[in-house]
Amino acid sequence: MAPEGTIHAERIWKRFRPDLRTSMARAEFDRLRERLGGPALNWQWALRDVTLRAEPGESVGLVGDNGSGKSTLLKIVCGVMHPYAAQKLDVVGRMGALIEVRAGIQPDLTGRENIALYGTLLGLTRAEVMARFDAIVDFAQLDFAIDRQVKFYSSGMQMRLGFSVAAFLEPAILLVDEVLAVGDAQFQQRCLDRMRAVIDQGTTVVFVSHDLAAVGSICQRAIWLHHGVAMADGTVKEILAAYRGAVEAAAKVADDSGGLVRVANLEIDSPDSATPTTQHPLELRFQIEAQEDTNSRLFVGISEGTADPIFVFRKHVQLSSNGTEVRCTLPRLPLPRGRYYVWFGAVDHTRGSAELSPWHPLTHFDVYGPELDSPPTAVVRRAPVHADVAWEVSNSSDVWQRQRGASPSVGTTDRRFGT
C-alpha cells in the first residue's frame, strides 16, 4: 500500500450537463443510454484525461484560467465529486481540504464547536484536537469570537477559521483552492508561511491559485490546465514560464483596441553585450505613431508574462502625427536569467488622462545572467530582481580583538563579496 500523503489520480475524466439539473440516478441512466447507442446529450467536459500524481511531502500547484478544471480536480481528489472515468484514483492519508470559504464549516455551530467537529471528521480524538486548539485560535486571531456562531462571521473570518483548522490539525494531504484571496495581505502571507511549515513536516500540498508568485514560492511542481486538458506538468519554474508566455501571447493576439497611439516598431539592444545581460545596460527603441499631435504620458513595463509588471517606467512625451522615436536606457538591468515581456500603454495627460493606448504586451526578450533561485530553498524559491550588494563578514573573535586594540588573527580578516 502506498504511504500516507500519496495522491495517484490518473487519466481523470469529468463532464457536466449545463442545461439541466439532474439527479445522480438520472445521470447514470443517461450514461447507460449513450453506451447502448442512444443519442448524444449536451455534455461539457471539465476534465479530459488529466493525471495528478503527488508523493508524500511534495507540493504541487495547479494553474490555469477560470474554468480550466482546477477546482473540479481538487473536488475529485477529496471525494466530494466522482469522476466520469478514471484509470486510477488512489488517495492515501488524512485529508484537509479548503476549497471554498465555507468548506467543512457549519454556520449554526460556534467556532469552538466547528474545530471539534472538523477534527473528529479527520479521525482525531478529542484530546488531540484540544491539544491544537490554542494554536488554531491564535493563528486565526478569533479569540474574541470563538464562541460565536459562524454564521455571524464575515467571509474573511470564516476563511481564517477554515484554513487554521485545516492546516493545524496536521493532515497528511492539504488541498487549498483560491480561498486565500478573501483574506488581507498580512494573513495571506501567514498562510503561505504555514503551508511551507506543513510541507517541511511531510504534508502533501496541492495548491490552486491565480497568484503565480505564491505558487512559485510554495510549490516544487506545477500542472497547467487549459479547458480541462493538462497542457504541461513539470517543475514550477518551467510551468509558470510557459503559462505566462501563453497569457502574453493571448493578450497580444486579442489586442485590437484601435487606440490613437500605437507602437510601430520596437528594438531591444544591449550596448555592451550580444544579448540582454543581468546588470548590463539595456536600451529600448520605440517607433510610435499617433493620429494627431498630443502631449502623452508613456508607460513601459517589464513583466514575466502577465499584466502585472516587475517594474514600470514612464515619461511625458510630445508625440507627433509624423511619427516619434523614443529611446529609454536602463543603466543596469536588474533581472536574473529568464524570459521577460515588454508591456506598453499611453494616456493623454492634457485631457484628464484619457487612454490613448491600452496596457498591452509588445514583445518578449531573453536575459542571460545568474539563476537567483537555483537551487531553490524553503526560504526563497523565486527572486524577481537581481541586486548588486556588498557583504562584510567579520569573525566575532576579530571584532572582540579590535575592540581591545589587537590585530585580528591570520585567516579571519574582513572580506567583501559582490553578488
KAKAQUI-V636767 format. One record per residue. N is the residue number from 0. RES is the residue in one letter. SS is DSSP state (hx for helix, st for strand, lp for the rest). PHI is phi as a letter, one per 40 degrees, with the letter a starting at -180 (NA if undefined). PSI is psi in whole degrees, -180 to 180 (NA if undefined). Layout:
n: (N;N)
res: (RES;RES)
ss: (SS;SS)
phi: (PHI;PHI)
psi: (PSI;PSI)
This chain:
n: (0;1;2;3;4;5;6;7;8;9;10;11;12;13;14;15;16;17;18;19;20;21;22;23;24;25;26;27;28;29;30;31;32;33;34;35;36;37;38;39;40;41;42;43;44;45;46;47;48;49;50;51;52;53;54;55;56;57;58;59;60;61;62;63;64;65;66;67;68;69;70;71;72;73;74;75;76;77;78;79;80;81;82;83;84;85;86;87;88;89;90;91;92;93;94;95;96;97;98;99;100;101;102;103;104;105;106;107;108;109;110;111;112;113;114;115;116;117;118;119;120;121;122;123;124;125;126;127;128;129;130;131;132;133;134;135;136;137;138;139;140;141;142;143;144;145;146;147;148;149;150;151;152;153;154;155;156;157;158;159;160;161;162;163;164;165;166;167;168;169;170;171;172;173;174;175;176;177;178;179;180;181;182;183;184;185;186;187;188;189;190;191;192;193;194;195;196;197;198;199;200;201;202;203;204;205;206;207;208;209;210;211;212;213;214;215;216;217;218;219;220;221;222;223;224;225;226;227;228;229;230;231;232;233;234;235;236;237;238;239;240;241;242;243;244;245;246;247;248;249;250;251;252;253;254;255;256;257;258;259;260;261;262;263;264;265;266;267;268;269;270;271;272;273;274;275;276;277;278;279;280;281;282;283;284;285;286;287;288;289;290;291;292;293;294;295;296;297;298;299;300;301;302;303;304;305;306;307;308;309;310;311;312;313;314;315;316;317;318;319;320;321;322;323;324;325;326;327;328;329;330;331;332;333;334;335;336;337;338;339;340;341;342;343;344;345;346;347;348;349;350;351;352;353;354;355;356;357;358;359;360;361;362;363;364;365;366;367;368;369;370;371;372;373;374;375;376;377;378;379;380;381;382;383;384;385;386;387;388;389;390;391;392;393;394;395;396;397;398;399;400;401;402;403;404;405;406;407;408;409;410;411;412;413;414;415;416;417;418)
res: (M;A;P;E;G;T;I;H;A;E;R;I;W;K;R;F;R;P;D;L;R;T;S;M;A;R;A;E;F;D;R;L;R;E;R;L;G;G;P;A;L;N;W;Q;W;A;L;R;D;V;T;L;R;A;E;P;G;E;S;V;G;L;V;G;D;N;G;S;G;K;S;T;L;L;K;I;V;C;G;V;M;H;P;Y;A;A;Q;K;L;D;V;V;G;R;M;G;A;L;I;E;V;R;A;G;I;Q;P;D;L;T;G;R;E;N;I;A;L;Y;G;T;L;L;G;L;T;R;A;E;V;M;A;R;F;D;A;I;V;D;F;A;Q;L;D;F;A;I;D;R;Q;V;K;F;Y;S;S;G;M;Q;M;R;L;G;F;S;V;A;A;F;L;E;P;A;I;L;L;V;D;E;V;L;A;V;G;D;A;Q;F;Q;Q;R;C;L;D;R;M;R;A;V;I;D;Q;G;T;T;V;V;F;V;S;H;D;L;A;A;V;G;S;I;C;Q;R;A;I;W;L;H;H;G;V;A;M;A;D;G;T;V;K;E;I;L;A;A;Y;R;G;A;V;E;A;A;A;K;V;A;D;D;S;G;G;L;V;R;V;A;N;L;E;I;D;S;P;D;S;A;T;P;T;T;Q;H;P;L;E;L;R;F;Q;I;E;A;Q;E;D;T;N;S;R;L;F;V;G;I;S;E;G;T;A;D;P;I;F;V;F;R;K;H;V;Q;L;S;S;N;G;T;E;V;R;C;T;L;P;R;L;P;L;P;R;G;R;Y;Y;V;W;F;G;A;V;D;H;T;R;G;S;A;E;L;S;P;W;H;P;L;T;H;F;D;V;Y;G;P;E;L;D;S;P;P;T;A;V;V;R;R;A;P;V;H;A;D;V;A;W;E;V;S;N;S;S;D;V;W;Q;R;Q;R;G;A;S;P;S;V;G;T;T;D;R;R;F;G;T)
ss: (lp;lp;lp;lp;lp;st;st;st;st;st;st;st;st;st;st;st;lp;lp;lp;lp;lp;lp;lp;hx;hx;hx;hx;hx;hx;hx;hx;hx;hx;hx;hx;lp;lp;lp;lp;lp;lp;lp;lp;st;st;st;st;st;st;st;st;st;st;st;lp;lp;lp;lp;st;st;st;st;st;lp;lp;lp;lp;lp;lp;hx;hx;hx;hx;hx;hx;hx;hx;hx;lp;lp;lp;lp;lp;lp;st;lp;lp;st;st;st;st;st;lp;lp;st;st;st;st;lp;lp;lp;lp;lp;lp;lp;lp;lp;lp;lp;st;hx;hx;hx;hx;hx;hx;hx;hx;hx;hx;hx;lp;lp;lp;lp;hx;hx;hx;hx;hx;hx;hx;hx;hx;hx;hx;hx;hx;hx;hx;lp;lp;lp;lp;lp;lp;lp;lp;st;hx;hx;hx;lp;lp;hx;hx;hx;hx;hx;hx;hx;hx;hx;hx;hx;hx;hx;hx;lp;lp;lp;lp;st;st;st;st;lp;hx;hx;hx;hx;hx;lp;lp;hx;hx;hx;hx;hx;hx;hx;hx;hx;hx;hx;hx;hx;hx;hx;hx;lp;lp;lp;st;st;st;st;st;lp;lp;lp;hx;hx;hx;hx;hx;hx;hx;lp;lp;st;st;st;st;st;st;lp;lp;st;st;st;st;st;st;st;hx;hx;hx;hx;hx;hx;hx;hx;hx;hx;hx;hx;hx;hx;hx;hx;hx;hx;hx;lp;lp;lp;lp;lp;lp;st;st;st;st;st;st;st;st;st;lp;lp;lp;lp;lp;lp;lp;st;lp;lp;lp;lp;st;st;st;st;st;st;st;st;st;lp;lp;lp;st;st;st;st;st;st;st;st;st;st;lp;lp;lp;lp;lp;st;st;st;st;st;st;st;st;st;st;st;lp;lp;lp;lp;st;st;st;st;st;st;st;lp;lp;lp;lp;lp;lp;lp;st;st;st;st;st;st;st;st;st;st;st;lp;lp;lp;lp;lp;st;st;st;st;st;st;st;st;st;st;st;st;st;st;st;lp;lp;lp;lp;lp;lp;lp;lp;lp;lp;lp;lp;lp;lp;lp;lp;lp;lp;lp;lp;lp;st;st;st;st;lp;lp;hx;hx;hx;hx;hx;hx;hx;hx;lp;lp;lp;lp;lp;lp;lp;lp;lp;lp;lp;st;st;st;st;lp)
phi: (NA;c;c;c;g;c;b;b;b;b;f;c;b;a;b;b;b;c;c;b;c;b;c;c;c;c;c;c;c;c;c;c;c;c;c;c;g;c;c;c;c;c;b;b;c;c;b;b;f;b;b;b;b;a;c;d;g;c;b;b;b;b;b;i;c;c;g;c;h;c;c;c;c;c;c;c;c;c;g;c;a;b;c;c;a;a;c;a;b;b;b;b;h;c;b;b;b;b;c;b;d;c;d;g;b;c;c;c;c;c;d;c;c;c;c;c;c;c;c;c;c;c;g;c;c;c;c;c;c;c;c;b;d;c;c;c;c;c;c;c;f;b;c;c;b;c;b;c;c;c;c;c;c;c;c;c;c;c;c;c;c;c;c;c;c;c;c;c;c;f;c;c;b;b;b;b;c;c;c;c;c;c;c;c;c;c;c;d;c;c;c;c;c;c;c;c;c;c;c;c;c;h;c;c;b;b;b;b;a;c;c;c;c;c;c;c;c;b;c;c;b;a;b;b;b;a;f;g;b;c;c;a;a;a;c;c;c;c;c;c;c;c;c;c;c;c;c;c;c;c;c;c;c;c;c;b;c;g;c;c;b;a;c;c;a;b;b;b;a;b;d;b;a;c;b;d;b;d;g;b;c;b;b;b;b;b;b;b;b;b;c;a;c;a;c;b;b;c;b;b;b;b;b;c;h;c;c;c;c;c;a;b;b;b;a;c;b;c;c;b;c;c;h;b;b;b;b;b;b;c;c;a;c;c;b;c;d;i;b;b;b;c;b;a;a;a;b;c;c;c;b;g;f;c;c;c;a;c;c;a;c;b;a;b;a;b;b;c;i;c;c;c;b;b;c;c;b;c;c;b;b;a;b;c;b;b;b;c;b;b;b;b;b;b;c;d;c;c;d;c;c;c;c;c;g;c;c;c;c;c;g;b;c;c;b;b;b;b;c)
psi: (142;151;163;140;6;136;117;92;103;132;61;132;139;136;159;158;108;-13;-27;154;109;156;168;-38;-40;-41;-41;-38;-44;-38;-44;-40;-40;-42;-28;8;13;173;145;141;172;89;150;131;123;-33;136;101;51;137;131;115;131;132;163;130;2;147;125;131;144;121;158;170;167;137;11;-10;8;-51;-36;-43;-41;-42;-35;-41;-41;-2;6;-5;143;143;156;-41;150;138;-36;136;97;111;119;127;162;136;135;124;133;85;-32;165;-40;8;118;1;128;116;-26;-8;158;169;-41;-44;-34;-38;-46;-41;-45;-44;-39;-42;-30;-5;13;153;164;-36;-39;-38;-45;-28;-25;-1;-49;-40;-38;-47;-42;-42;-42;-14;48;25;-28;-16;14;-25;16;146;140;-25;-15;6;151;169;-40;-39;-41;-43;-42;-42;-47;-46;-42;-44;-46;-36;-33;-10;10;61;162;-27;131;120;124;121;-167;28;-19;-17;-17;-33;168;171;-38;-44;-35;-42;-39;-37;-42;-41;-40;-39;-37;-38;-43;-30;-43;-27;-2;7;138;130;130;119;123;126;149;-5;94;-30;-39;-42;-44;-31;-20;-42;150;-39;165;154;130;117;140;116;42;5;138;106;-35;151;119;-159;153;-35;-44;-44;-42;-37;-42;-41;-43;-40;-39;-39;-44;-43;-40;-41;-37;-41;-38;-6;99;50;-21;43;165;-18;136;152;113;-30;143;128;137;127;150;108;-34;16;162;-33;159;130;143;132;20;161;148;131;131;128;119;136;112;132;135;144;-21;161;132;149;107;153;119;141;127;128;153;125;176;14;-40;176;-13;112;157;-42;159;142;151;161;136;126;136;105;140;145;-15;0;146;136;130;131;136;138;128;118;-36;112;115;35;137;-179;139;-176;135;165;140;124;152;146;159;144;156;108;-20;-12;57;33;41;141;124;-33;127;160;115;158;149;-51;179;163;157;141;133;132;-164;155;107;-22;30;120;151;149;170;-21;-50;122;-22;127;119;-24;160;129;133;126;160;131;139;119;126;132;136;-33;-33;-43;-43;-41;-39;-37;-27;0;10;162;145;155;159;137;1;28;159;147;149;138;141;141;NA)
